[in-house]
Amino acid sequence: MNLSQLSQILDQPFKGADIDIAKLAYDSRKVGPGTVFFAIKGEDHDGHRYVGDAIANGAIAIVGEDAIFSEVPYFRVPSAKKALARLSDAFYGRPSKKLHLVGVTGTNGKTTITYLIRHVYLELGLTSGLIGTNEWDVVTPRPATHTTPMGLELNEMLLEGFERGVSHVAMEVSSHGIKENRVDQIDFDRFIFTNITSDHMDYHPSFEDYLFTKMRPFAQFNDYGTDKAAIINYDDPYGAYFLSACNSRTLTYGLNELADFCAREIIMGMESTSFSLYVKGRFVGEVAYPLFGKYNIYNVLAVLGYFYSLGYDLMLLIPIIGKIPIVDGRSEVLETAGNRHIIIDYAHNPGAVREVLTSLKQVAGGKIITVIGAGGHRDKGKRAVMGAYALELSSHVVFTSDNPRDEDPLDIIRDLASGSALKNYDIVLDRAEAIERALMLAQNGDYVAILGKGHEKTQNINGKIIPFSDKIVVEEVIRKRGI
């Protein structure tokens, strides 16, 4: 690609030499000779401040949003992020069209579904990749800095995957990724909608904006002349909106008998779940798998619907589903010698907290003790609702720190406790001490739910990132206390 081609894609004229483009970058420290630099406005940094550094490092052109002076050709656009997505797609040769890509969006369940899909891929012998909250793993594993990568990294990974023989990729698609146009040029073959409840209201101006942002890929999704399908949660209150937005073949899943993929005769336990699977009203078989919770029934149905849409025999898939692994930090169950049941889950919004604790109450034979906090400087409006669910669905709650960032943890906890008049809680600011407190409050046969951080291996306190893992703390308490 050269600058004249870039000019045509952006519909922006330029004057100067038509130089070949060697690379794209939005971090001035990664700029080298022949680079086009994108001046992106982020949460903490404004790329326009680093245009001089980028030029000094060898940038041959700049793409930005503000009116600035530049020594090299400057392309002013309404959205530098959208321009990055468009140009990355073209620069890397439209790699999303060269492999099979399934996108998963919704408030909760995205990570679990993509991991389950990846498990089935492996069992079917398909060379595959995974992109999401826990990791970016397409040929070369990378730490996930966002749930949905920027267009540059996304297209770079997809091209590497295609060139190394990857045929299928499962990808989480966040509302941030959609709203910031990171996936505008990505050609998805399948799209799965999980559910939607209020979340990220620190980022979205309203729930309606959040809802319509999530719906946008479905409205853009069409199967004209291609084999595409959307798999949609029929039971979700907003599922009908997503169905009506689609211009493609659709399949639905849920517990409602009108869903294409329906689970009936459900039996749930801490270590396994089973149900009778009906497809379009016809009994297909019994499905059993080693995951806990009603919400995982929906996740499994979505996965079955997805592979069915690809033409796979359900009788081949059911035994594979029976061997699905536990996803790190997602309804991860640990047992102690003293018969305490511990659940570690990433639940960090009201819907997820409600679903985890409601499912737990359905199987719990003893008390439920919950450890929970909330992230600092993130969607303060959800705190009281999360706290109320925790208090109402637990015998006792230990409010603690999550990732307070530079917000006072006590202020966060006051918000959490403000949603209910119940006082069945205490406060332990140190999260490790809070986990130990909950485990020592629990007796034989009781349940401890540790919510909010799940797979995370660090904690953000006063701007410092420190190593921290809920699971490691639990294991240390079990060993130290001999419980």
C-alpha positions, 0 to 999 in steps of 0.5 A: 500500500502507498500514500495515494491508496491510503488517500483513496480509502480515506477520501482525502487528497494529499500533496507530496511523494507517493511513498510506500507504507511499511507499517501502521502504528498508533504508539509513537514509540513503535514508529519507524521509517515508512510508518503511518501514525494514527493520532488517537485520543484515548482515556489517558493520552492524546496521540496528537501530542506525539505527532512530533515524536512520530515524525522524528521516528520516521513517520511518512504521514499522520492520520488524526482528528484535530487541526494541526501543523504537520511536516508530512502529509496529514489526513484529518478524519472524523475518527482516527480509530475508524480510519485505523480499522479501515486502513488496517483491514486494507493494509493486511489484505482483508484477512477476516475474509480468509478464515472463518470468524465467529463474533460473540457479543452481549453483557455476560457469557462472551468469554465462556462461549468463546472458550467452549467453542475453542474446545470444540474446535480442538476436538474436531481437529480444527486449527483455531484461534481465540480473542477475548478478555482472558487472552489473545491467542492466534498462533502467537499468544499475547496478553489481552489489553482490551477484550476486543483489540484495536483494528491494527492488532486484530488484522495483524493477528488474523493475517498471521493466523491465516498464513500459519494455517488457522482456519477458525477464530472465536472472538469476543466483541465488546461494546467498546470495540463496536462503538470505537469502530474496531470491528467495522471492516471485520467480516464475521461468518457467525454472530452470537448474542448472549444477553444484555443488562445495564453495564458500562454506563461510565462509557455509554451515555444511556442504556439505549446507547449501550443496547443499540451499540450491541445491536449494530453488528447484527444490523450490518450482518447480512448473508446476501450471497454468502453463508452467514447466521446469527445465533440469538438468545430467545429468552433475553428481554431484548432478544426480539430486537436483535432478531428484528435487526438481522438480515441473515439466517437466524437460530434461537436458543433458550429455555422457552419451547419456542426457541430453536434450541431448547433445554428441558428437564434440567438437573443442576448440581455444583459439579455438573448440569444435564438437560434434554435437548430439543431442536425445533421441537424435536428431542435430540438427546441428553446433554451433560457437562461439568459446569455449574449454573443456569447461565451456563445452560445458555452458553452451552445451547449457544455453542450447540446452535453455532456448530449446528449452523455449520452443519455438524451432527449434534450427536457428534457434538454432545459427547464433546460438550460433555468434556468441556473444561472449566474456564479460568475464573468463570464459575470455577469451583474449589472444594476444601477438605472441610467440605466448604464449596468455593466459587470464583467468578468474574461477575462484576455487573448486576446481571452476572452477580444475580445469575451466579448467586441465584444459581448457587441458591438453587443447589446450596445446602448451606449458607452462602457467604459472598466476597464482592467489591467494585471497580474504581471509576467505573459505572458507579450506578451499578454498585448499589444494584450489585450490592443489593443482589449480594445482600439479598441472595447471601447469608452474609457478605464481605465487602472489599476492594476490587480494583479501586484504582485511585478511588477511596475503597470505602466510598466504593463500599458505601455505594455497594451497601447503599442499595439495601437496608439489609445489614448482613455484611462486614467490611474488610478492605484488604481483599486477601483478608476478606477472602480469608474472613469469608472462608473462616466464617463458612462451616462444613457444607457452606458456600463461598462465592468470590466475585468480581475478579475471576481470572485476573492476576493483578489488582489496581490500587492507587495506580499501582498494579500489584500481583493478585489472584483470588484463586491463589489466595484461596489455596493459601488460606486452605493450606494455612488454615487446614480447612 
